Each structure stands twice: as C-alpha cells, then as structure tokens.
Amino acid sequence: MRILGLACSVLLINVTPSTINTDATVDSVLNPWNELVSPTNWSNKQDECRQQSPNDTWNSTETRWITLDNTVPEIAFDTETENNNTLFTRDWIPVNVTYNETNFANITFYLYNSSRDLINETNYTSAVYEHNFTNLEEGLYYFNVTALDKVGNSNSTETRQVTIDTTNPTLVLNFPMNNYNTSVASINFNWTATDNIDTSIDCDLTINGTVNATVASPSGTPTNYTVSNFPDGVYVWNITCRDNANNVNFSETRQFII
C-alpha cells in the first residue's frame, strides 16, 4: 500500500491485528518531493519537513478503524428441520438452522416447488433461527437457507426436499366377490390400491380380524395374493393400505365360504 503525503506531512497508519483476518503492510510513503520514503526513514523525512515549515504547525485526522473479513458465515440445518426426502401429512414446513457470523447482515429462507421455481423468499435482518412455510398444497417442495455478512460473504445450507401428502390411497376389491362360495381350500385375493404420489403402497390382508400378510402393491395395478389350506368354514376379509406419509384407507369387508 502506498500513501500520499499532503503538505509536507507523513501519514502513519496503525493496524491492530485483532481487527483483521489478513496481513496488512505499508510499503512506502510518497513525500511532497515525489520521493519514496521507507518506514525506517519516516522520522528523518518528518524532520526535514518540519525544517521547511516556517510556523511548524502540525495536525492529525481522527483514527478510523476498518474490518477485513473474508470468512463466510457458518450455517447448517438444526435437528428440528425435516430430513431430506421426508413425507408428511401437515400443510406446513418448519425450517430451523444454526449459524455463526460476527458481522451478520441478514438470513434468507427459500422455498421452491416441484419444478424448482422460487415460491417463497423470506428475509430477516435480525438474528432469526427458524421459519415456517405455511398453508401449502400437496406436492414436492425444496428448501434451503442463506446467511450473508456485512462484507457480502455468504453461505448456504444444502437443499432438502420434502413431500406433503394428505390424500388417502383408494382401494378396490376385485376378488373374491362378497359371499363367494367354493370347495377349493385356497383363495386368490385380488385388489387394486392407488395413491396420488407413491408408486408402491403397503397393504394388509386381514382375514377374520387377523393380518395374514402385508403386501407391497404397485399403485394403480391389481395385486394378487394367494392363501392356501383354509379349513371349511365362513370367513371375512378386507384390505388396509397406507402410503409413505402414513395416510390410511380401509376397504369394505367381504365374506367367503369354503
């Protein structure tokens, strides 16, 4: 750094290491005669200036402090924030973060839809650590948070995605029909479960009040499951399906006779 001398004066700069995070040095001073003066010769040149100043009048400016900051803010999601790829049934997304920044300027919470279009941008200039995106419709969402300091350094969390799903799966029993009567000791149960988001749905086959099997049912595709070795008798059966957001639906209850 080079400093221009004014009116035969030599300017001195004091740098306090605690106020900066990079090294700063003064290479030389340019005196009124356009001569470079090294720091070791400042006192000699200052005396030379004094000798040429008839009134020997000197003055100084106030001391000003500057802060050099090239460190980005530290920021991360808190444990209360939903994990990536989470599904849930509520219509709001809570976002909590932790961050560390001495020269804090602001923090911004971003929400994007399934097409990654920005649909909500909320900025705080005070130390805020949480924000809730509310009144949201069903679907896939992405979110992240950015912290900015007063110098312009910024840092962001990773981007997470969550899915809001409030719709129960639909269920249709295909076979056997109600009051089905057969002499065969095995029954091929068939049903169709459909979900608005999930491609596969877990369905319980319940016979006479007891879950016989849990079957992964492709959404919108008929599912077959065979149970054998029924003794003679009257049986009732139904299907219960739940999606990945724990939305549940129950079929009608049917009867069959062997």
C-alpha positions in Angstrom: 0.0 0.0 0.0 1.4 3.5 -0.9 0.3 6.6 1.0 0.5 10.2 -0.5 1.9 12.8 1.8 -0.1 16.1 2.0 1.5 19.5 2.7 4.8 18.0 3.8 3.3 15.7 6.3 3.8 12.0 6.7 0.7 9.9 7.3 1.0 6.9 9.6 -1.4 4.0 9.8 -1.8 1.8 12.9 -3.2 -1.7 12.3 -4.4 -3.7 15.2 -4.2 -7.5 14.4 -7.4 -8.3 16.4 -9.5 -6.2 14.0 -8.5 -8.0 10.8 -8.0 -11.5 9.5 -5.4 -10.8 6.8 -2.0 -9.3 6.9 -1.6 -5.5 6.1 1.7 -3.7 5.5 2.7 -0.2 4.5 5.4 -0.4 1.8 6.3 3.3 1.5 5.2 6.9 1.8 5.3 9.4 -1.0 6.5 12.8 0.3 5.9 16.2 -1.3 9.0 15.9 -3.4 7.7 12.7 -5.0 10.3 10.6 -3.3 9.5 7.2 -1.9 10.2 7.1 1.8 10.5 3.7 3.5 9.1 3.3 7.0 12.6 3.3 8.6 13.3 6.8 7.2 10.0 8.4 8.2 11.5 10.2 11.2 14.3 11.8 9.1 11.9 13.0 6.4 9.5 14.3 9.0 12.3 16.4 10.5 13.1 17.6 7.0 9.5 18.7 6.5 9.5 20.4 9.9 12.6 22.4 9.0 10.8 23.7 5.8 7.6 24.6 7.6 8.0 28.2 8.9 5.3 28.0 11.5 6.0 24.4 12.5 2.2 23.7 12.7 1.1 20.1 12.7 -2.3 18.4 12.9 -3.8 14.9 12.5 -7.0 13.3 11.5 -9.2 11.2 13.7 -8.3 7.5 13.8 -10.6 5.3 11.8 -11.0 1.5 12.1 -11.7 -0.9 9.3 -12.5 -4.6 9.5 -11.3 -7.0 6.9 -13.5 -10.1 6.7 -13.0 -12.9 4.1 -14.6 -15.6 6.1 -18.0 -17.0 5.0 -20.8 -17.5 7.7 -21.1 -20.9 9.2 -24.7 -22.2 8.7 -26.4 -25.6 8.9 -29.8 -27.1 9.5 -30.8 -27.9 13.1 -32.1 -31.3 14.1 -35.7 -30.0 14.2 -35.6 -29.5 10.4 -37.2 -32.3 8.3 -34.7 -34.8 6.9 -34.2 -35.0 3.2 -36.8 -37.0 1.3 -39.3 -36.8 4.2 -43.1 -37.3 3.6 -45.7 -35.9 6.0 -49.4 -35.0 6.1 -49.4 -31.5 7.5 -49.6 -28.4 5.3 -46.5 -26.5 6.7 -42.8 -27.0 6.6 -40.7 -25.9 9.7 -37.1 -24.9 9.0 -34.6 -24.4 11.8 -30.9 -23.5 11.4 -27.8 -22.8 13.4 -25.3 -20.2 12.2 -22.2 -18.3 13.4 -21.2 -14.9 12.0 -19.7 -11.9 13.8 -20.6 -9.4 11.1 -24.1 -10.7 10.5 -26.2 -8.8 7.9 -29.2 -11.0 7.1 -30.6 -14.5 6.7 -33.0 -15.7 3.9 -35.2 -18.7 3.9 -36.1 -20.0 0.3 -38.9 -22.4 -0.8 -39.2 -23.9 -4.2 -42.0 -26.0 -5.8 -41.5 -29.4 -7.6 -40.4 -27.5 -10.8 -37.7 -25.7 -8.6 -39.5 -22.4 -9.2 -39.0 -20.0 -6.2 -42.3 -19.6 -4.5 -41.3 -18.0 -1.2 -38.4 -15.9 -0.1 -38.4 -14.6 3.5 -35.5 -12.3 4.7 -34.6 -11.4 8.2 -32.1 -8.7 9.2 -32.2 -9.7 12.9 -30.8 -13.0 14.4 -33.6 -15.4 13.4 -33.0 -19.1 13.5 -36.4 -20.6 12.4 -39.1 -20.0 9.9 -42.3 -21.9 9.0 -43.7 -22.1 5.4 -47.4 -22.4 6.0 -50.7 -23.1 4.1 -49.0 -25.3 1.5 -50.7 -27.6 -1.0 -49.9 -31.2 -1.6 -46.7 -31.9 -3.6 -42.9 -31.9 -3.6 -41.0 -28.9 -2.2 -37.3 -27.9 -2.0 -35.9 -25.5 0.6 -32.6 -24.0 1.7 -31.3 -21.1 3.8 -28.6 -18.5 3.1 -26.7 -16.3 5.6 -25.0 -13.0 4.5 -22.5 -10.9 6.4 -21.9 -7.1 6.1 -19.0 -7.5 3.7 -21.0 -9.6 1.2 -19.7 -13.1 2.2 -22.5 -15.6 2.0 -23.0 -19.3 2.7 -26.0 -21.6 2.3 -27.3 -24.9 3.7 -27.7 -27.9 1.4 -31.1 -28.1 -0.4 -33.5 -30.6 1.0 -36.7 -31.9 -0.5 -39.9 -32.9 1.3 -43.3 -34.1 0.2 -46.7 -33.0 1.6 -49.3 -35.8 1.1 -52.7 -35.5 2.7 -54.7 -37.9 0.4 -55.5 -41.4 1.4 -54.9 -44.2 -1.0 -58.0 -45.5 -2.8 -59.0 -49.2 -2.6 -61.0 -51.5 -4.8 -61.6 -55.2 -4.0 -61.5 -57.3 -7.2 -61.8 -60.9 -5.9 -63.4 -62.9 -4.3 -66.8 -61.3 -4.5 -68.9 -61.0 -1.4 -70.5 -64.3 -0.3 -68.2 -66.2 -2.6 -68.6 -70.0 -2.1 -66.1 -72.6 -3.2 -64.9 -76.1 -2.4 -61.2 -75.2 -3.1 -59.1 -74.6 0.0 -57.1 -71.8 -1.4 -58.2 -68.3 -2.3 -56.6 -65.9 -4.7 -57.2 -62.5 -3.2 -57.1 -59.6 -5.7 -57.3 -55.8 -5.1 -56.2 -52.5 -6.6 -54.7 -49.8 -4.5 -53.9 -46.3 -6.0 -52.0 -43.4 -4.5 -51.6 -39.9 -5.8 -47.9 -39.8 -5.0 -46.4 -43.1 -4.1 -45.7 -45.8 -6.7 -46.0 -48.6 -4.2 -48.3 -48.9 -1.2 -48.2 -51.4 1.7 -51.4 -53.2 2.1 -52.5 -55.6 4.9 -54.7 -58.6 4.0 -56.8 -59.3 7.1 -58.8 -62.5 7.5 -61.2 -63.0 10.4 -59.7 -60.0 12.2 -56.1 -61.1 11.9 -53.5 -59.7 9.5 -52.5 -62.6 7.3 -49.9 -60.7 5.2 -48.5 -57.3 4.3 -48.1 -57.0 0.6 -46.4 -54.2 -1.5 -49.0 -53.2 -4.0 -48.0 -51.2 -7.1 -50.1 -48.1 -7.3 -53.0 -48.5 -9.8 -52.1 -52.1 -10.7 -54.1 -55.1 -9.5 -52.3 -57.1 -6.8 -52.7 -60.9 -6.3 -52.0 -62.8 -3.1 -52.9 -66.4 -2.6 -53.7 -68.0 0.8 -54.0 -71.8 0.9 -55.1 -74.6 3.3 -58.3 -73.0 4.5 -60.4 -75.4 6.6 -64.1 -75.5 5.8 -66.0 -72.5 7.2 -67.2 -69.0 6.8 -64.5 -66.2 6.6 -64.5 -62.4 6.3 -61.7 -60.4 4.8 -60.7 -56.8 4.0 -57.7 -54.8 2.9 -56.0 -51.9 4.7 -53.4 -49.8 2.8 -51.1 -46.9 3.9 -48.8 -44.7 1.8 -45.4 -43.4 2.8 -46.9 -40.4 4.5 -49.0 -42.8 6.7 -52.3 -41.9 5.1 -54.5 -44.9 5.6 -57.6 -46.3 3.9 -59.8 -49.4 4.5 -61.7 -51.4 2.1 -65.2 -52.9 2.6 -65.4 -56.2 4.4 -66.4 -59.2 2.4 -67.4 -62.8 3.2 -66.5 -66.1 1.6 -67.4 -69.7 2.3 -65.3 -72.9 1.9 
